[in-house]
Amino acid sequence: MMVELRDPYTSGHERRVGDLAAAIGQEMGLSEHAVKGLRLTGYVHDIGKISAPAEILAKPGVLTRMEFELIKGHCQSGYDVLKGVDFPWPVAEVILQHHERMDGSGYPRSLRGEAILLEARIVTVADVVEAMANHRPYRAGLGLEAALAEIESGSGSLYDPGVCAACLTLFRSRGYALTA
């Protein structure tokens, strides 16, 4: 979407995250209204990256500590951009929380467990799977199986176990595939 104009390496990333988040929500039995919200939120979850310098977004090597801190700011920037928009879903708050982890090791607020919105826990898993499976400027794509192994091993500690189970079911039992 907008970020992809400045960061071609993530071409399709937001769309794939939105589609996967919606599929996970559907697998979890969420309402159609909630599923629509997940899709939209996934489509804009990285909008805060518009505030990051393009050369950092596309940097092929390891980021410096300062560069990584700038990138981490995309959650707050995205929240700030969309907090005043009256969505029928908690879009801005999910954007703010999509790098939080169940054990409190995430950012920007080090939230833990149920303090993280369910929608954010879903977008988190969709984001991790898509980002690991596909190419990034600093590494080749690791493939879908590596991405699924990551959420499986982090289930309960980093990622919501119910969300992980739904995601794994989609790929391993229902034939879900990330689109190009």
Sequence and secondary structure as in RCSB ss.txt:
>XXXX:A:sequence
MMVELRDPYTSGHERRVGDLAAAIGQEMGLSEHAVKGLRLTGYVHDIGKISAPAEILAKPGVLTRMEFELIKGHC
QSGYDVLKGVDFPWPVAEVILQHHERMDGSGYPRSLRGEAILLEARIVTVADVVEAMANHRPYRAGLGLEAALAE
IESGSGSLYDPGVCAACLTLFRSRGYALTA
>XXXX:A:secstr
 HHHHH GGGTTHHHHHHHHHHHHHHHTT  HHHHHHHHHHHHHTTGGGGGS HHHHT SS   HHHHHHHHTHH
HHHHHHHTTS  SS HHHHHHHTT  TTS SSSS   GGGS HHHHHHHHHHHHHHHHS BTTB    HHHHHHH
HHHHBTTTB HHHHHHHHHHHHTS      
